[in-house]
Amino acid sequence: MIMYTHEKQIIQAGKLAAHAKKAVVLLHGRGSTAQGILSLQRHLQLEDALLLAPQATHHSWYPYSFLAPRADNQPALDSALALVDEAVAEIIKLGIQPANLYFLGFSQGACLTLEYVARHAKRYGGVVAFTGGLIGESLDKANYRGDFAGTPVLVTSGDNDPHVPLHRIEESIAILRSLGAAVTAEIYPGKPHSISADETLLANELLVK
């Protein structure tokens, strides 16, 4: 099923809401698609979940690096965050509460995932960020608010990723923890910019809780 909102689309897959125990918002990376991130179903234990995957305009959530000044990525960044918010609102409208709501993203989608949940911190089911960090040339803690109340967050990456430097991952984790998230970080020596089998195993440990 494809839902259209403000000429943008959100693909719905997995269980129907009436039969779902949880919902997952999946955010694809730059140059990829909603269908592409949904293909992770083959590796993740999502059989009991409603899945919503927004599609970025022109396959990119914002035009420049996530380390660029935040103003340089506007208005695309705010539009992307608004689309995620609409996916979340749709899930809540379908009767699934935030405690059973999960987020998962890769690369640019992982950055957007972390940025969204840090701006709307509350007790979620869990958050998985495959190679991502909070967005902006510098991080302003005033942008992030709420209380994760122990929400489990998994952040994974290579130790020398060409797109997401380790120092930004560390800065992001510190902010997430300050908001009450229970963050697990797994940094792999020499890992390429991709999702490994070990990362999906760790994600499954979070998703089946």
N, C-alpha and C positions, 0 to 999 in steps of 0.2 A: 504494500500500500504506500502511496506517495501523498503526503499532505503538502499543500502549497500555502505559504504565508508571505505576503508582501513580495510576490514573484520569486520567492525562494522555496526550496523544497526540503522536506524531511522524510526520509524513507523509514517506514515501519516494517519490522520483521520480527521473527521469533513468536512467542506465545501471544495470543490475544489477551488484552488487559484483564478480562474476566477470569482467565485461567493462570495468570502470571503471579508468581510470588515476589518478583522484583522487577525493576526496570533498569535498563542501562542506556546511557547516552554515549554514543561512540563518535569520536571526532577524528577525521582523517588528516593526513599530512599534506603538505604543499605538493601540488601536482597530482594528487590522488583523488579518490572519489568516495562518496558514501558507500557505494557498493563494495569498494575495495576494503574499507575498514570492516564492513560486515562479513567479509570472507574469513575474518578471524574466528567466526563461529566454529570453524572446523577444529580449532585448537583450544578453545575456551569452553568451560562448562557453563553454558548459558541456556540449557534446555528448558529451564523453568522461568525464563525472563522475556519480558517485552523489550524489544530493541528499537531505539530511535537513533537514526544516523542523519544529521543535517548535511546538506551538500553546500560547500563553499562556492561562491561566485567565481567563475574562471579558475576553479580548483585551488584557490588560495584564500586563506582567511584574512590576510592582510599583506600588503605588497612588499614590505622590506623585512629585514632580519628582525627577530623578536628583541634584539639588543639595540635596535635603532631608537631614537627619541620617540616617545609615545605619540607625539603630535604628528610625526611623519607617517605613521600607520593609520591615521584617521582620514576619513570617517569609517574605513573598512573595519577597524578593530571594534569600535562600538557596535557596528552592524552585526559583526560576528557574535559578540557577546549577547546581543539582543536575540539572535536566532537561537542560541543555546537556551536562553531564558524562556523562549517560546516553547521549545521542546520540553523543558522542565515543567512549565505551566500545563502543557498537554498531559503529561504523565500524572500530575497532581489531580487534574480534572477527571482523569480516568480512575481515580480512587487509590493510587499507589502513593504512599506517604514517603517523605524524604528519608526516613530510616531504612527504607527498602529501595532507595534510588542510588545507583552506582554511575560513575563516570569513567570512561577509558579513552585515552587518546595517544596518538603516536606523533612525534616530532612537532611540527607546527600545531597539530591537533592536541598534543600533550601540553604545549605551552598555553593554548587557549583553555584547555581543561583546568589547569592549575590556576590560571588567572580568574576564571569564572568562579570556581569553588572558593578561592581565597577572598573574593569580593562578596560572597554569599555564604560565609562559613556557618554551618549548622551540623547537626548529627545526620550524616548520610550513611548509606550502607558501606560505601568505600569508594576510593579513587585510585585509578591506575594511570600513571604517566610514564609511557615508554619514551625516554629521551626528551625531556622538556624542562622548562623553568618559567618562572614568572616573567612578565613582559615589560620591557622598557629599558632605556639606556641606564637608568638607575632606578632603584626600587623605593617607592614612597610608602611607608607602612600605613599612612593615613588612607590609602586606597583600599585597604583590606580590613574587614571587620566581621564580627560575629564570633561564634564559638563552635568549633568542630566537635566538642564534647567527646573526644576520643575516637573520632572517625579514623579508620585505618586508611592510610595513604601509602601506596607503593610507588617509588620513583626509581627507575633504572636507566642506565646509560653506560657508554664506554668512557674510559678515563681520559680519552683524548678525542672526543667526538668533534668532527669538523664544523658542526653547526651549533652545538650547545656546549659551551665551556663548563668545566667542572665547577669553577668558582660561582657561576650563576646558579647551578643546581644546589650548591651548599647554601647560598644566600636564600634561595627559595625555601629550602627545607627549614631553615631557621625561622622564617616568617610563618610557615605552616604550623610548626611546633608551638610558636608563640600564641597561635590561635587555637591551640588545644588538639591538634591533629596528632595521631599516633603514627609517625612516619617510619617506614622501613625503606632504606636506600640500598641498592645493590649496584655497585660500579664495577664494570668488567674491564680488565686490562686488554687493550687493543681491539675491543669489539667494534665492528663496522656499524654504520648508521642503518640499522635494521632491527627487527624483533627476533630474538633468538628463542629456541625451544625452552631454555631455562627460564627466560623471562615470562613465557606463557605459563609455565608451571607455577611460578611465584604468583602470577595474577590469579590463577585458579584457586590457590590457597586463600586469597582474599575474597574472591567472588562467591565461593561456596559457603561462606560463613552466614 
